[in-house]
Amino acid sequence: MADVNTGDGGGGGRHHQKKRAKKLSTRIDMTPMVDLGFLLLTFFMLTTTFSQPKVIELTPPVKTDVKTKVQDTLSLTLVLGKSDTVYYYNGQLKLDPDSNNIMQTDLSDEGLRKVVLNRNHYVLSSIKSLQDKHNANQMSDTTYNRLLDIAEGNKFALFVIIKTDSNTKYLNVVRALDEMNICNVGKYSLIDATDDDMKMIADYKQKHKK
């Protein structure tokens, strides 16, 4: 608002004073920033809690001096190299290059999984019977899980030997172990590949080299 002066009494003139610009004080409302900070803090705390590391549960066997011989008809050996190729053989490895029993597959559903499923038919047929009873509510969950473990560990069940060397990819080892669970293989071991294994694989590659 302008101030009006009436003069000094000697004259009847009016003098108008100019308007002055108002200086506004700067004030920043930090409330939204504080709310955003608490929201971000809550978000990161929750995601950190829910994000649990994923690991594979392995139950190592008890160390013993007793050696168990696995029947050739029940054993399947897998050799994982530096590539995604899986070399495998049934029973014992034949060291004669002319009668090399090594075969080749991969880690796909139509590769390793198909090989293991074909060899593990005895256990799978037993599990199928258990699943039918369980689905028909003729068997409790506890009983089903107990009989499932017994079927996978049956003396006629497939025994898979997974061999690796220093060049084997860790991811391929995990994928091979996953296939054991998918194919209901309850008996398997993880050991180092021998020189004979690597030699026979080299002979196989040379023989099937295109």
C-alpha positions in Angstrom: 0.0 0.0 0.0 1.3 3.5 -0.8 1.8 6.0 1.9 0.3 9.5 1.4 1.9 12.6 2.7 -0.3 15.7 3.3 2.6 18.1 2.9 4.4 20.4 5.4 1.4 22.8 5.9 2.7 25.5 3.5 1.4 24.1 0.3 -1.6 22.1 -0.6 0.2 19.8 -3.0 0.4 16.0 -2.6 3.5 13.9 -2.7 3.2 10.2 -3.7 5.8 7.7 -2.4 6.9 5.0 -4.8 6.1 1.3 -4.0 9.0 -0.8 -2.8 9.4 -4.4 -3.9 8.7 -6.8 -1.1 11.5 -9.1 -0.2 10.3 -12.7 0.3 12.1 -15.0 2.6 13.3 -18.3 1.0 11.8 -21.4 2.8 12.1 -25.0 1.5 9.7 -27.6 2.8 11.8 -30.7 3.5 8.8 -32.9 4.5 8.5 -34.6 1.1 12.2 -35.3 1.1 12.1 -36.9 4.5 9.1 -39.0 3.5 10.9 -40.1 0.4 14.0 -41.0 2.4 12.0 -43.2 4.8 10.3 -44.9 1.8 13.6 -45.7 0.2 15.1 -46.9 3.5 12.1 -49.2 4.1 12.3 -50.5 0.5 16.0 -51.4 0.7 15.5 -53.0 4.1 12.7 -55.2 2.9 14.4 -56.3 -0.4 17.6 -57.1 1.5 15.6 -59.3 3.9 13.7 -61.1 1.2 16.7 -61.6 -1.1 18.2 -64.8 0.3 21.3 -66.4 -1.2 20.4 -69.5 -3.3 22.5 -72.6 -2.6 22.3 -76.2 -3.3 21.9 -78.5 -0.3 24.3 -81.4 -0.5 24.6 -84.1 2.1 28.1 -85.5 2.0 28.4 -89.2 2.8 30.1 -90.3 6.0 33.8 -90.9 5.5 34.6 -94.6 5.7 37.2 -97.0 4.7 34.6 -99.5 3.4 34.6 -99.5 -0.5 31.3 -100.3 -2.2 31.4 -101.7 -5.7 28.6 -100.5 -7.9 27.2 -102.9 -10.5 28.0 -102.0 -14.1 24.3 -102.3 -15.0 23.4 -99.7 -12.4 26.2 -97.2 -12.9 26.3 -94.2 -15.2 29.4 -92.0 -15.3 29.3 -88.4 -16.5 32.4 -86.4 -17.4 32.1 -82.6 -17.5 34.7 -80.7 -19.4 35.4 -77.1 -20.2 32.6 -77.0 -22.8 28.9 -77.6 -22.3 29.3 -81.1 -23.8 28.8 -84.1 -21.5 30.7 -87.3 -22.1 29.2 -90.4 -20.5 29.5 -94.2 -20.4 27.7 -97.0 -18.8 29.5 -99.4 -16.4 33.3 -99.4 -16.5 35.3 -97.4 -18.9 36.8 -99.5 -21.7 40.4 -98.5 -22.3 40.7 -100.1 -25.7 40.3 -97.3 -28.3 38.6 -99.7 -30.7 35.9 -100.5 -28.1 35.6 -97.1 -26.6 32.2 -96.9 -24.8 32.2 -93.2 -24.3 29.2 -91.3 -25.8 28.4 -87.7 -26.1 25.4 -85.5 -25.2 24.7 -82.0 -23.8 23.0 -80.5 -20.8 19.6 -79.9 -22.5 16.3 -81.5 -21.7 16.7 -83.8 -24.7 20.3 -84.5 -23.8 21.5 -85.4 -20.3 18.0 -85.6 -18.9 16.8 -88.0 -21.5 19.9 -90.2 -20.9 19.4 -90.3 -17.1 15.6 -90.9 -17.3 16.1 -93.8 -19.6 18.6 -95.4 -17.2 16.5 -94.6 -14.1 13.3 -96.4 -15.3 13.2 -98.7 -12.3 13.0 -95.9 -9.7 10.7 -93.8 -11.9 8.2 -96.7 -12.2 8.2 -97.1 -8.4 7.7 -93.3 -7.9 4.9 -93.3 -10.4 3.0 -95.8 -8.3 3.6 -93.7 -5.2 2.5 -90.5 -6.9 -0.8 -92.1 -8.0 -1.6 -93.1 -4.5 -0.6 -89.8 -3.1 -2.7 -87.9 -5.6 -5.7 -90.1 -4.8 -5.3 -89.1 -1.1 -4.5 -92.7 -0.3 -1.2 -91.7 1.3 -0.1 -88.8 3.6 2.6 -86.4 2.7 4.9 -87.7 5.4 4.5 -91.3 4.2 4.9 -90.3 0.6 8.2 -88.4 1.2 9.6 -91.3 3.3 8.8 -93.9 0.6 10.1 -91.6 -2.1 13.5 -91.5 -0.3 13.5 -95.3 0.0 12.7 -95.7 -3.7 15.5 -93.3 -4.8 17.9 -95.2 -2.6 16.9 -98.7 -3.6 19.7 -101.1 -4.3 18.4 -101.4 -7.9 18.4 -97.6 -8.3 20.7 -95.9 -10.8 24.0 -94.7 -9.4 25.5 -91.7 -11.2 29.1 -90.7 -11.0 29.8 -87.1 -11.9 33.4 -86.4 -12.8 35.0 -83.0 -13.3 38.4 -81.6 -14.1 40.1 -78.3 -13.5 38.5 -76.8 -16.6 34.9 -77.7 -15.8 32.5 -74.8 -15.5 30.9 -74.4 -12.1 27.6 -73.6 -13.8 27.7 -77.0 -15.6 28.2 -78.8 -12.3 25.2 -77.0 -10.8 23.1 -77.9 -13.9 24.2 -81.6 -13.7 23.2 -81.7 -10.0 19.9 -80.1 -10.8 19.3 -82.9 -13.3 19.9 -85.5 -10.6 17.0 -83.9 -8.6 14.7 -83.6 -11.6 15.3 -87.2 -12.6 14.9 -88.5 -9.0 18.4 -89.9 -8.8 19.0 -90.4 -5.1 22.5 -92.0 -5.4 25.3 -90.0 -7.0 28.8 -88.9 -6.3 31.0 -86.0 -7.4 34.7 -86.9 -8.0 37.7 -85.9 -10.1 38.1 -87.2 -13.6 41.0 -89.6 -14.1 43.7 -89.5 -16.7 42.1 -92.5 -18.4 38.8 -90.6 -18.7 40.5 -87.7 -20.3 42.5 -89.9 -22.6 39.5 -91.8 -23.8 37.6 -88.6 -24.4 40.5 -87.3 -26.5 40.4 -90.5 -28.5 36.6 -90.1 -28.9 37.1 -86.6 -30.2 39.7 -87.6 -32.6 37.7 -90.5 -33.9 34.5 -88.4 -34.4 36.4 -85.3 -35.6 34.7 -83.8 -38.7 
